[in-house]
Amino acid sequence: MTPLAILTAWSLTASVEVTDSHGWHFKAIANDGAAAIADGCLKDPLIKGDDGRRCGSLLLVVGARESNYTLAALGDSGHACGPFQTHYPQPYTCDDVRSSWPKAVEIAIKQIRESMKKCPDFPLAPYARGWCGSVEGRVISTERINEAKRVFSIVPYPVPTW
């Protein structure tokens, strides 16, 4: 199996381990969503030295919590687009992001990376609420980072035997 196939399988498995703040599990992500996350995280990892699972865990949590992995999701009066509810998905349109898992993942990685740079102590606060100082954004950031760490730690990574 290729690294992409292994990470795709891992992402499918990990997607059903993501829970909401009450411990309820989300549905599994679509196969093409898992493949896009695996591909995006291998090509452009959010964390230096990551094998794709940390990036994948974070994207899975954001996608589950924002839209229950719904590619065509539209929120915030039409300003939040796709499964990760990204805003202003340049160079794409909202419709592009809502119809393409690879584009949705590309924009989410870009916007999450920007959020992480703006606010290292609460890396998802700007992504969630627009600025680092938002108390609600800090709570969301802490909760989602902790959930991504939990998912990362409990889903084994298949090691191919040749």
C-alpha positions in Angstrom: 0.0 0.0 0.0 1.1 3.5 -0.7 1.4 6.2 2.0 -1.7 7.9 0.5 -3.7 4.7 0.6 -2.6 4.0 4.2 -3.4 7.5 5.4 -6.8 7.4 3.5 -7.7 4.2 5.3 -6.5 5.7 8.6 -8.6 8.8 8.0 -11.7 6.8 7.3 -11.2 4.9 10.6 -10.4 8.0 12.6 -13.4 9.9 11.3 -15.8 7.7 13.3 -13.8 8.2 16.5 -14.4 12.0 16.5 -17.0 13.0 19.1 -18.8 16.2 19.9 -18.6 17.9 23.2 -21.0 15.4 24.7 -19.2 12.3 23.5 -21.5 11.5 20.6 -19.8 10.1 17.6 -20.2 11.6 14.1 -20.9 9.7 10.9 -18.0 8.5 8.9 -16.5 10.9 6.3 -17.1 10.0 2.6 -14.3 8.1 1.0 -13.4 11.0 -1.3 -13.2 13.3 1.7 -10.8 10.9 3.5 -8.7 10.7 0.4 -8.6 14.4 0.0 -7.6 14.9 3.6 -4.9 12.3 3.3 -3.6 13.8 0.0 -3.7 17.4 1.4 -2.0 16.5 4.6 0.8 14.5 2.9 1.5 17.3 0.4 1.1 20.3 2.7 1.2 19.2 6.4 0.1 21.6 9.0 2.8 20.5 11.4 6.5 20.1 10.5 7.6 16.4 10.4 4.0 15.1 10.5 3.3 11.8 8.7 -0.2 13.2 8.0 -2.1 11.9 11.0 -1.9 15.1 13.1 -3.0 17.2 10.2 -5.7 14.6 9.4 -6.9 14.4 13.0 -7.3 18.2 13.1 -9.1 18.4 9.8 -11.4 15.5 10.8 -12.4 17.3 14.0 -12.9 20.6 12.3 -15.0 19.0 9.5 -17.1 16.9 11.9 -17.7 19.8 14.3 -18.4 22.4 11.6 -20.6 20.4 9.2 -20.7 16.7 10.1 -18.5 16.2 7.0 -21.0 17.7 4.7 -19.3 18.8 1.5 -22.1 21.1 0.3 -22.5 22.8 3.7 -23.3 26.5 3.6 -23.4 28.6 6.8 -23.0 32.1 8.3 -25.6 33.6 5.9 -23.8 32.2 2.9 -20.2 33.2 4.0 -19.0 29.9 5.5 -18.4 27.3 2.8 -18.0 23.6 2.6 -17.2 20.9 5.2 -14.7 23.1 7.1 -16.9 26.2 6.9 -14.1 28.4 5.5 -14.6 32.1 4.8 -13.5 33.8 1.6 -11.9 30.8 0.0 -9.5 32.6 -2.4 -8.7 31.7 -5.2 -11.9 29.7 -5.3 -15.5 30.6 -4.9 -17.8 29.2 -2.2 -19.4 27.0 -4.8 -16.0 25.6 -5.8 -15.3 24.6 -2.1 -18.7 23.2 -1.7 -18.3 20.8 -4.6 -14.7 19.6 -4.3 -13.1 17.9 -1.4 -9.6 18.6 -2.6 -10.3 22.3 -2.9 -12.1 22.3 0.5 -9.1 20.7 2.1 -6.6 23.0 0.4 -8.4 26.1 1.7 -8.9 24.6 5.2 -5.2 23.8 5.5 -4.3 27.3 4.3 -6.7 29.1 6.7 -5.9 26.8 9.7 -2.2 27.5 9.1 -2.8 31.2 9.1 -4.8 30.9 12.3 -2.0 28.9 13.9 0.5 31.6 13.1 -1.7 34.4 14.4 -2.3 32.7 17.7 0.1 29.9 18.8 -1.4 29.6 22.2 -4.9 29.1 20.9 -4.2 28.0 17.3 -7.8 27.6 16.1 -9.3 30.7 17.8 -8.9 33.0 14.8 -10.2 30.3 12.5 -13.2 29.8 14.8 -14.1 33.3 15.8 -11.9 35.7 13.7 -9.4 36.8 16.3 -7.0 35.5 19.0 -8.7 37.4 21.8 -12.1 35.8 21.5 -12.9 33.9 24.7 -15.3 31.6 22.8 -12.7 31.1 20.1 -10.1 30.1 22.7 -12.5 27.6 24.2 -13.3 26.1 20.7 -9.6 26.0 19.9 -8.7 24.1 23.1 -11.6 21.7 22.7 -10.8 20.9 19.1 -7.1 20.5 19.6 -7.7 18.2 22.5 -10.2 16.1 20.5 -7.7 15.9 17.6 -5.0 14.7 20.0 -7.4 12.1 21.5 -8.3 10.8 18.0 -4.6 10.7 17.0 -3.7 8.7 20.1 -6.5 6.1 19.9 -6.5 5.2 16.2 -3.6 2.9 15.3 -1.6 3.6 12.2 -1.4 0.5 10.0 2.2 -0.4 9.3 2.6 -2.3 6.0 4.4 -5.6 6.2 6.2 -6.4 3.0 
